[in-house]
Amino acid sequence: MTRSSFLWDAERREVSELLARLDSLNRQRGGLFEQKHRRLRQMVARIRNVSVESISVLEPLSQLEREIEATIAHHQAICESRLLAESDIGRRILELRQWRAALTGSLS
C-alpha cells in the first residue's frame, strides 16, 4: 500500500466517522424536538384544561409557546395587582394605571 493510498483510507475513515456522528446528532436533535413539542402540548392542555390528545400535533411550536407566554403574563399581572392592592401605595399605583388606561382609551 502506498503512502497516498494509506492517507486516502485514513481520510475516508475519518469522514465516515464524522458523518456517522453527524447522523447521530441529527437523530438526537429530532428526538429533542419531539420531546419539546410533547411538553409544550402538555402545558397548553393544562392551560386549556383539556386532554393532551385534544391538542393537535400539527399545532406549530411557536403558537404553543405564544399561548404559554401569554398565560404566564396574564397570571403575573393578576398576582401583581393582588400584591399592589395590599398597600396604600400599591392601590395608588393601580388607580394611576386605571386612569392612564382611561386616558389612552379616550385618545383612540
N, C-alpha and C positions, 0 to 999 in steps of 0.2 A: 504494500500500500504506500502510495506516495504521500509526501508531506501535505500537498494541497488536497488530496483525497481525504486524508485524516482530518484536516481542518474543516473541510466541507461537511463531513459526517458529524463532527462535533457541533458545528453551527446548526445543522439540521436538527440534531437532538435538542439543542438549546431552544431553538424556535418552537419545536414541537412541545417542549415542556412549558414554555411561555404561553402558547396557545391553549394548552390544557388548563393552565392556571387561570387564564382569562375566561375560559368557558366555565370553570368552577365559580369564579367571582360573579359572572353573569347569572348563573343559576341561583346563587345566594341572594343577589340583588332582587331577582324576581320573587324569591320566597319572602324577602323582607317587604317588598311592595305589597304582596298579597296579605301579609300579616298586618301591615299598616292599614290597608283598606278594610280588613275584617274588624280591627279595633275601632276605626272611625265609624263603621256601620253600627257597632255595638254601642258606642257613645250616643250616636244620633237616635238609635232605637230607645235608649234610656231617656233622652230628652223628650222624644215624642210619646213616650210611654206605650210603645208598641213592641212586637217581637222583632228580633233581628232579621228574621226571614222576610218581613214586610218591607225592609229597606233593600231596594234594588241593587244588585251587584254591578249594574251599569251606571249607577249614580257616580259622577266624577268625584275624585278625591277633593278637588278644590271646592266643590259645592258642599260636601260634608264638612270640610274644615271651616268654611264660612258660617255654616249653621251653628257649629260648636262655638266658634269665637263670638258670634252674636249672642248666643245664650249666656255665655260667660259674662260678656259685657253687661247684659241686662241684669243678671243676678248681682254683679258687682255694684251696679247703680242702685239697686234696691237696698243692698247691705249698707252702702254709703249713706243713703237717705235715712235709713233707720238709725245709724250711728250719729249722724248730724242732728237728728231730731231729739237726741238725748241731752243736748246742751243748749243754752241760750244763744251762744254764738253760732252754733250749728243751725238752729232754727232760723236765725237771721240770714245765714248763707242760703238756706232753702228758699226763704222769701225773696231774696235778691235774684235767685235763679228763676223763680216763677215770674218775677217782674220783668227780667230780661227776655224770657221766652214770650211773654205777652207783647213786649215792645217789638221784638223781631217778627212776631206773627202779624202784628198790625202794619209793619212796613212792607210785607209781602203783597 
